[in-house]
């Protein structure tokens, strides 16, 4: 019984920690339409369209900043840019996270740890989401370490690569 309570509590806390921030004005923070402009978390994630990814959080947003260490194991001061889009209600494992580090932090290793944490959470909470987690992608795009958890991971990767 305690395991089930913990399994329900963790996604709820993640959702509550990040909820309420999806109204961040991404247009004001996005780079210009100039294709030669360097990629930002906003420009990468603005290319992602998925019905299950309905909440957006970026570096500089209080909720993202306050939860970076807990969710990704990264010190906020080590990031130069970052963002996450996920399911606002937390009922689905779908997530796309992009992190760009100022230093030689192994962002892909941190994202792998985050992915394993998500697997552990959903194993008891929503086992039907495990197949999605097992097919997750961790890669590098335009200097960002990227985690894609979605049934549409290939299409999302293609959209982010433009």
Long-range contacts (C-beta under 8 A, 24 or more apart in sequence): 3-124, 4-124, 6-124, 7-121, 7-123, 7-124, 7-125, 8-125, 10-121, 10-125, 11-90, 11-91, 11-121, 11-122, 11-125, 12-90, 14-67, 14-71, 14-90, 15-87, 15-88, 15-89, 15-90, 17-63, 17-66, 17-67, 17-70, 17-71, 18-55, 18-57, 18-63, 18-64, 18-67, 18-84, 18-86, 19-55, 19-63, 19-88, 20-63, 21-55, 21-56, 21-57, 21-61, 21-62, 21-63, 21-64, 22-54, 22-55, 22-56, 22-57, 22-88, 24-56, 24-57, 24-58, 24-61, 26-56, 26-58, 29-58, 29-60, 35-162, 38-142, 38-143, 39-141, 39-142, 39-143, 39-144, 40-81, 41-81, 41-82, 41-83, 41-98, 41-100, 41-144, 42-83, 44-83, 44-98, 44-141, 44-142, 44-144, 44-146, 44-160, 45-83, 45-85, 45-96, 45-98, 45-160, 47-159, 47-160, 47-162, 48-85, 48-96, 48-156, 48-159, 48-160, 49-159, 50-94, 50-150, 50-152, 50-156, 52-87, 52-92, 52-94, 52-150, 53-85, 53-86, 53-87, 53-94, 53-95, 53-96, 53-150, 54-85, 54-87, 54-88, 55-85, 55-86, 55-87, 55-88, 56-83, 56-84, 56-85, 57-83, 57-84, 57-85, 57-86, 58-82, 58-83, 58-84, 59-83, 71-114, 72-97, 72-99, 72-110, 72-111, 72-114, 73-110, 73-113, 73-114, 74-99, 74-101, 74-105, 74-107, 74-110, 77-102, 78-102, 78-103, 78-105, 81-144, 82-144, 91-126, 92-126, 92-129, 93-118, 93-122, 93-126, 93-129, 93-132, 93-133, 93-149, 94-132, 94-149, 94-150, 94-151, 95-147, 95-148, 95-149, 95-150, 96-146, 96-147, 96-148, 96-149, 96-150, 96-156, 96-160, 97-146, 97-147, 98-141, 98-144, 98-145, 98-146, 99-144, 99-145, 99-146, 100-143, 100-144, 100-145, 101-145, 107-144, 107-145, 108-138, 108-139, 108-140, 108-145, 110-145, 111-138, 111-145, 111-146, 111-147, 112-138, 114-147, 115-147, 115-149, 118-149
